[in-house]
Amino acid sequence: MKNYKDLLAEKINLKLPRNLEKLTKELKKALKKRNSVYLCGNGGSASNANHIANDFLYGLSRKLKIGLNVESLSSNVAVITCLANDIGYENIYSEQIRNKGKKGDLLIVLSGSGNSKNILKVLKVANNLKMKTFAILGYDGGKAKKIAKYPVHIPVNDMQVSEDLQMFYLNYCLKELWKI
């Protein structure tokens, strides 16, 4: 417990990662302009995407009377399993964004390694659609660090701490949105 707590505290006490303030500004713009915000991830990062989508919609609307137009691409099991079965797991997010995303929308991917094929592919499709792409990443950032327009890299070689920090920084963004 002490080692885990110490590592998490060490990373929290670092200065804010590059592009986190940019993410906050773009979320504020999306709220005002009613642009869509899409989130996705795998495993615990998928759960984080679902959790923060709820907070960006309902938690924000309780405070401001309006929430973000937000969707977790990780939330619909029927869509995910259909796409995985029919066109491959690497396409579960890119196919959704290809059909839903538009210029000016935001995509936020959450990944420990930054190397999952479905994450890399959705970033490429979103970039082609001229969406604003953010990636909250652990470890060395992986390939996603180079593909996302705005990587938010937290150098930590621990998946659980990486996923904890995803929520920590997204909750920071939420608190900043409350100030509007």
NORKAWO-V250488 format. One record per pair of residues at least 12 apart in sequence whose ideal C-beta (glycine too) atoms are under 10 Angstrom apart, sorted by sequence separation. I is the first residue (numbers start at 1). J is the second residue. D is the distance in whole Angstrom. If there is no record, write none. Layout:
# NORKAWO-V250488
I|J|D + I|J|D
This chain:
# NORKAWO-V250488
39|51|10 + 55|67|9 + 56|68|4 + 57|69|8 + 58|70|10 + 80|92|5 + 83|95|5 + 111|123|10 + 123|135|7 + 135|147|8 + 136|148|9 + 141|153|4 + 154|166|8 + 39|52|6 + 40|53|10 + 54|67|9 + 55|68|9 + 56|69|9 + 57|70|5 + 79|92|8 + 80|93|9 + 82|95|10 + 83|96|7 + 109|122|6 + 122|135|10 + 135|148|4 + 140|153|8 + 141|154|9 + 152|165|10 + 39|53|6 + 53|67|10 + 56|70|4 + 57|71|9 + 93|107|9 + 109|123|6 + 133|147|8 + 134|148|6 + 135|149|9 + 136|150|10 + 137|151|6 + 139|153|9 + 141|155|8 + 152|166|9 + 154|168|9 + 37|52|10 + 38|53|9 + 53|68|8 + 55|70|9 + 56|71|10 + 57|72|10 + 107|122|7 + 120|135|10 + 133|148|5 + 134|149|7 + 135|150|8 + 136|151|8 + 137|152|7 + 138|153|8 + 139|154|9 + 140|155|7 + 154|169|8 + 37|53|8 + 52|68|10 + 54|70|9 + 56|72|10 + 76|92|10 + 79|95|9 + 80|96|9 + 93|109|8 + 107|123|7 + 119|135|8 + 132|148|10 + 133|149|5 + 134|150|5 + 135|151|5 + 136|152|5 + 137|153|5 + 138|154|6 + 139|155|8 + 39|56|8 + 53|70|5 + 79|96|7 + 109|126|9 + 132|149|6 + 133|150|7 + 134|151|8 + 135|152|7 + 136|153|8 + 137|154|7 + 138|155|8 + 139|156|7 + 140|157|8 + 152|169|7 + 52|70|8 + 53|71|6 + 54|72|8 + 74|92|9 + 107|125|9 + 119|137|9 + 131|149|9 + 132|150|7 + 133|151|9 + 134|152|6 + 135|153|8 + 136|154|7 + 137|155|9 + 138|156|5 + 139|157|6 + 152|170|10 + 37|56|7 + 53|72|4 + 73|92|8 + 74|93|8 + 107|126|4 + 130|149|10 + 137|156|10 + 138|157|8 + 139|158|9 + 37|57|9 + 52|72|8 + 53|73|9 + 73|93|5 + 76|96|8 + 106|126|9 + 107|127|9 + 123|143|9 + 127|147|7 + 138|158|8 + 139|159|8 + 49|70|10 + 50|71|10 + 51|72|8 + 53|74|9 + 54|75|9 + 73|94|9 + 101|122|9 + 105|126|8 + 114|135|7 + 123|144|6 + 126|147|10 + 127|148|8 + 138|159|7 + 152|173|10 + 49|71|9 + 50|72|5 + 53|75|7 + 73|95|10 + 74|96|10 + 107|129|9 + 114|136|10 + 115|137|10 + 120|142|8 + 122|144|10 + 126|148|9 + 127|149|7 + 138|160|10 + 49|72|4 + 50|73|10 + 73|96|5 + 93|116|9 + 94|117|10 + 95|118|10 + 98|121|10 + 114|137|4 + 119|142|9 + 120|143|6 + 123|146|10 + 124|147|6 + 126|149|9 + 138|161|8 + 139|162|7 + 48|72|9 + 49|73|7 + 50|74|6 + 73|97|7 + 94|118|7 + 97|121|9 + 98|122|9 + 101|125|8 + 105|129|8 + 107|131|5 + 108|132|9 + 109|133|8 + 110|134|10 + 111|135|7 + 112|136|10 + 113|137|8 + 114|138|8 + 115|139|9 + 119|143|9 + 120|144|6 + 123|147|4 + 138|162|3 + 31|56|9 + 47|72|9 + 49|74|5 + 50|75|5 + 71|96|9 + 92|117|10 + 93|118|5 + 94|119|9 + 97|122|5 + 101|126|6 + 104|129|10 + 105|130|9 + 106|131|7 + 107|132|7 + 108|133|8 + 109|134|7 + 110|135|8 + 111|136|8 + 112|137|7 + 113|138|7 + 114|139|7 + 115|140|9 + 119|144|6 + 122|147|10 + 123|148|6 + 137|162|8 + 138|163|8 + 30|56|9 + 46|72|8 + 48|74|9 + 49|75|8 + 90|116|8 + 91|117|9 + 92|118|5 + 93|119|7 + 94|120|9 + 95|121|9 + 96|122|8 + 97|123|9 + 103|129|6 + 104|130|7 + 105|131|5 + 106|132|5 + 107|133|5 + 108|134|5 + 109|135|5 + 110|136|5 + 111|137|6 + 112|138|4 + 113|139|5 + 114|140|8 + 115|141|9 + 116|142|8 + 117|143|10 + 120|146|10 + 121|147|10 + 123|149|9 + 136|162|9 + 138|164|10 + 46|73|9 + 47|74|8 + 73|100|8 + 89|116|9 + 90|117|4 + 91|118|7 + 93|120|10 + 94|121|4 + 95|122|9 + 97|124|10 + 98|125|5 + 101|128|10 + 102|129|6 + 103|130|4 + 104|131|7 + 105|132|7 + 106|133|8 + 107|134|7 + 108|135|8 + 109|136|7 + 110|137|8 + 111|138|8 + 112|139|6 + 113|140|8 + 114|141|5 + 115|142|4 + 116|143|9 + 120|147|6 + 136|163|10 + 138|165|7 + 46|74|4 + 47|75|10 + 73|101|10 + 89|117|8 + 90|118|5 + 93|121|7 + 94|122|5 + 97|125|5 + 98|126|9 + 101|129|5 + 102|130|8 + 103|131|7 + 104|132|7 + 105|133|10 + 106|134|7 + 107|135|9 + 108|136|7 + 109|137|8 + 110|138|9 + 111|139|9 + 113|141|9 + 114|142|3 + 115|143|6 + 116|144|8 + 119|147|9 + 120|148|10 + 123|151|10 + 137|165|10 + 138|166|8 + 27|56|8 + 31|60|8 + 45|74|8 + 46|75|8 + 71|100|7 + 88|117|9 + 89|118|6 + 90|119|9 + 92|121|9 + 93|122|4 + 94|123|9 + 96|125|9 + 97|126|5 + 100|129|10 + 101|130|9 + 102|131|7 + 103|132|9 + 113|142|5 + 114|143|6 + 115|144|7 + 119|148|9 + 136|165|8 + 137|166|9 + 88|118|9 + 90|120|8 + 91|121|7 + 92|122|8 + 93|123|9 + 94|124|7 + 95|125|8 + 98|128|9 + 101|131|5 + 111|141|9 + 112|142|9 + 113|143|9 + 114|144|4 + 115|145|10 + 136|166|5 + 37|68|5 + 38|69|10 + 39|70|7 + 40|71|9 + 41|72|9 + 43|74|10 + 90|121|6 + 91|122|9 + 94|125|4 + 97|128|10 + 98|129|8 + 111|142|7 + 113|144|8 + 114|145|6 + 136|167|10 + 34|66|9 + 36|68|8 + 37|69|7 + 38|70|8 + 39|71|7 + 40|72|7 + 41|73|9 + 42|74|8 + 90|122|9 + 93|125|8 + 94|126|8 + 97|129|7 + 101|133|10 + 111|143|10 + 114|146|9 + 27|60|9 + 31|64|8 + 35|68|9 + 36|69|5 + 37|70|4 + 38|71|6 + 39|72|5 + 40|73|4 + 41|74|6 + 88|121|10 + 93|126|9 + 111|144|6 + 114|147|9 + 136|169|6 + 32|66|9 + 34|68|9 + 35|69|7 + 36|70|7 + 37|71|8 + 38|72|8 + 39|73|7 + 40|74|5 + 46|80|9 + 73|107|9 + 84|118|9 + 91|125|9 + 94|128|10 + 97|131|8 + 111|145|10 + 114|148|9 + 136|170|7 + 31|66|7 + 34|69|6 + 36|71|7 + 37|72|10 + 38|73|6 + 39|74|7 + 40|75|9 + 83|118|10 + 109|144|7 + 31|67|8 + 33|69|9 + 38|74|10 + 39|75|9 + 69|105|9 + 70|106|9 + 72|108|10 + 73|109|9 + 74|110|9 + 97|133|10 + 31|68|6 + 69|106|10 + 111|148|10 + 114|151|8 + 30|68|6 + 31|69|8 + 68|106|9 + 70|108|9 + 72|110|10 + 80|118|10 + 109|147|9 + 30|69|7 + 31|70|10 + 109|148|7 + 114|153|8 + 28|68|10 + 30|70|8 + 40|80|10 + 108|148|9 + 27|68|7 + 107|148|9 + 107|149|9 + 108|150|9 + 109|151|10 + 110|152|10 + 112|154|10 + 27|70|9 + 49|93|10 + 106|150|10 + 108|152|9 + 112|156|9 + 73|118|10 + 112|157|9 + 112|158|9 + 113|159|8 + 42|89|9 + 46|93|10 + 112|159|5 + 112|160|9 + 114|162|10 + 73|122|7 + 112|161|9 + 113|162|9 + 42|92|9 + 112|162|4 + 42|93|9 + 111|162|8 + 112|163|7 + 40|92|8 + 41|93|9 + 56|108|10 + 110|162|9 + 111|163|10 + 40|93|5 + 110|163|8 + 112|165|10 + 39|93|10 + 40|94|10 + 112|166|9 + 38|93|8 + 53|108|10 + 111|166|9 + 40|96|8 + 52|108|8 + 110|166|5 + 40|97|8 + 110|167|9 + 38|96|8 + 52|110|9 + 108|166|9 + 38|97|6 + 49|108|8 + 110|169|10 + 49|109|8 + 110|170|8 + 36|97|10 + 49|110|6 + 38|100|7 + 48|110|5 + 108|170|8 + 38|101|7 + 47|110|9 + 36|100|7 + 45|109|8 + 46|110|8 + 36|101|7 + 45|110|4 + 108|173|9 + 36|102|7 + 44|110|9 + 45|111|6 + 35|102|8 + 38|105|7 + 39|106|9 + 40|107|8 + 41|108|9 + 42|109|10 + 43|110|10 + 45|112|7 + 35|103|9 + 36|104|9 + 37|105|7 + 38|106|7 + 39|107|8 + 40|108|8 + 41|109|6 + 42|110|8 + 43|111|10 + 44|112|8 + 45|113|10 + 35|104|5 + 36|105|4 + 37|106|5 + 38|107|5 + 39|108|5 + 40|109|6 + 41|110|4 + 42|111|7 + 43|112|8 + 35|105|5 + 36|106|7 + 37|107|8 + 38|108|7 + 39|109|8 + 40|110|7 + 41|111|6 + 42|112|9 + 33|104|7 + 35|106|7 + 36|107|9 + 37|108|7 + 38|109|9 + 39|110|7 + 40|111|9 + 41|112|9 + 42|113|9 + 45|116|9 + 33|105|10 + 43|116|9 + 30|104|8 + 42|116|5 + 45|119|9 + 29|104|9 + 30|105|8 + 41|116|8 + 30|106|6 + 40|116|10 + 42|118|7 + 29|106|9 + 41|118|9 + 42|119|7 + 26|104|10 + 40|118|8 + 41|119|7 + 27|106|7 + 40|119|7 + 26|106|6 + 27|108|9 + 26|108|9 + 40|122|6 + 23|106|8 + 40|123|10 + 38|122|8 + 23|108|7 + 49|136|10 + 38|126|8 + 48|136|9 + 45|136|8 + 45|137|10 + 38|131|8 + 45|138|9 + 37|131|10 + 41|135|10 + 36|131|9 + 37|132|9 + 38|133|10 + 39|134|9 + 41|136|9 + 35|131|9 + 35|132|9 + 37|134|10 + 39|136|10 + 30|132|9 + 29|132|9 + 27|132|10 + 26|132|5 + 68|174|9 + 27|134|9 + 26|134|8 + 23|132|9 + 68|177|8 + 22|132|9 + 67|177|9 + 23|134|5 + 63|174|9 + 22|134|8 + 55|167|9 + 59|171|9 + 63|175|10 + 23|136|8 + 64|177|8 + 20|134|9 + 45|159|9 + 52|166|8 + 56|170|8 + 60|174|7 + 63|177|8 + 64|178|7 + 66|180|9 + 19|134|7 + 44|159|7 + 48|163|6 + 51|166|10 + 52|167|7 + 55|170|8 + 59|174|7 + 63|178|5 + 64|179|10 + 19|135|9 + 20|136|9 + 43|159|8 + 44|160|8 + 47|163|8 + 48|164|9 + 51|167|7 + 55|171|7 + 62|178|10 + 63|179|10 + 64|180|6 + 19|136|9 + 45|162|8 + 48|165|10 + 49|166|9 + 52|169|10 + 53|170|10 + 56|173|8 + 60|177|6 + 63|180|9 + 44|162|9 + 45|163|6 + 48|166|5 + 52|170|4 + 55|173|10 + 56|174|7 + 59|177|9 + 60|178|7 + 17|136|8 + 44|163|4 + 47|166|10 + 48|167|5 + 51|170|9 + 52|171|8 + 55|174|6 + 59|178|9 + 17|137|9 + 43|163|8 + 44|164|9 + 47|167|10 + 51|171|10 + 60|180|9 + 45|166|6 + 49|170|9 + 52|173|8 + 56|177|8 + 41|163|9 + 44|166|9 + 45|167|10 + 48|170|7 + 52|174|7 + 55|177|10 + 44|167|10 + 26|150|8 + 41|166|8 + 11|138|9 + 22|149|9 + 23|150|7 + 39|166|10 + 22|150|5 + 19|148|9 + 23|152|6 + 19|149|9 + 20|150|9 + 22|152|9 + 19|150|4 + 21|152|10 + 39|170|9 + 18|150|8 + 19|151|6 + 20|152|5 + 18|151|8 + 19|152|5 + 17|151|9 + 18|152|7 + 19|153|8 + 20|154|10 + 17|152|5 + 18|153|7 + 16|152|9 + 17|153|6 + 17|154|6 + 17|155|9 + 14|154|8 + 14|155|9 + 12|154|10 + 14|156|10 + 11|154|6 + 27|170|9 + 11|155|8 + 11|156|5 + 24|169|10 + 28|173|9 + 10|156|9 + 23|169|8 + 27|173|6 + 31|177|7 + 11|158|9 + 23|170|9 + 26|173|10 + 27|174|9 + 30|177|10 + 8|156|9 + 17|165|9 + 24|172|8 + 25|173|10 + 28|176|8 + 32|180|8 + 7|156|7 + 12|161|9 + 20|169|6 + 23|172|9 + 24|173|5 + 27|176|8 + 28|177|6 + 31|180|7 + 7|157|9 + 8|158|9 + 11|161|6 + 20|170|10 + 23|173|6 + 24|174|9 + 27|177|6 + 7|158|6 + 10|161|9 + 11|162|9 + 14|165|10 + 21|172|10 + 24|175|9 + 25|176|9 + 28|179|9 + 8|160|9 + 9|161|10 + 12|164|9 + 17|169|7 + 20|172|7 + 21|173|9 + 24|176|5 + 28|180|6 + 7|160|9 + 8|161|5 + 11|164|9 + 12|165|7 + 16|169|8 + 20|173|7 + 23|176|9 + 24|177|7 + 27|180|10 + 4|158|8 + 7|161|5 + 11|165|6 + 3|158|10 + 21|176|9 + 24|179|10 + 4|160|7 + 5|161|10 + 8|164|6 + 12|168|6 + 16|172|8 + 20|176|10 + 4|161|7 + 7|164|10 + 8|165|8 + 11|168|9 + 12|169|9 + 4|164|9 + 8|168|9
